[in-house]
Amino acid sequence: MCIRVHYAPIGTAPPFDATTQTITLPPGLDREHTVTAARAVLVELAVPQAKFGALCFCGEPLDLAPLIPQQRTGEQAVTHGA
């Protein structure tokens, strides 16, 4: 399984969870700081990194795009167009 990225507030999860192969980064970072943070965790795990980007141990680039939250579909949201 390749390394995945999860976004959560600092202190709520370890930087790397070996059982799920997940790197946890703080939400709200700009693109440059997200890549830097991911690379820092990967370097600590001894995963070789190219000059740019963040690479998984398999050599593929990590998907650093945060997931878009699910849209609200409750009755109030549908009725009021929220």
N, C-alpha and C positions, 0 to 999 in steps of 0.2 A: 504494500500500500504506500502511495506517495504522501508526502507531507501536505497537510491542508492548513489553512489560516483561519483563525476564529478571532473575532473582535469582542473584547470584554473589558470592563474597567480594571485598572491596575489593582492587583491584590486579590481578585476574585478567582483567578486560575493561574497555574504555573506557566512560565514562559513557554515551556515545551512539555507536552504530555506524551510519553513514550507509548502508552497503551493505545491511544487513538491517533498517534503520529500527527499531532496538532500543535501549531505554534499559536499562542495567544498574544495579540497585539492590542494596545489601547485604541478605542474608537476616536475618531476626530482628527487623526494625524493627516497632514497633507501627503501627497504622493511621495515626495522625496524622503520625508521622515519615516513613512511606512516601509519603504524599501530599505532604508538604513537600519531600522529596528529588526526587520526580518533577517537581514544579512548578519546582524550581530548575533542573533540566536543561532543561525546556521553555522557561523564560524565557531561558536562555542561547542557545537555538536560535531565539529571537524568535517563539515560538508564543504568541499572545495567550491569557491565562488569565482565566476567570471568577472571581468572588469565592470560590467554593468548588470543591473537587475539582481534578482535573487533566485538561485537555482536549487531545486530539490536534489536529494542524493542520487536520483536517477538521471539528473542532467537536464530535466525539463524546467522551464520557468514556473515559479509559483504564481498562482492566481491570487493577487492581492486586492482585488476589487471586493469591497464589502457587499454582502447580499442585501438586496432591497427588501425592506420589511413587507410582510403580507398586507394587502389592502384590507381595510375594514369593510366588512360586508353585513354588519349588524343592521337591524331595522332602522335605527336612527340615522346611520350613515347613508342608507339607501333613500330614506324619505327626505332628508335635508340636503342631499348631494354633497356630503362631506368627503 
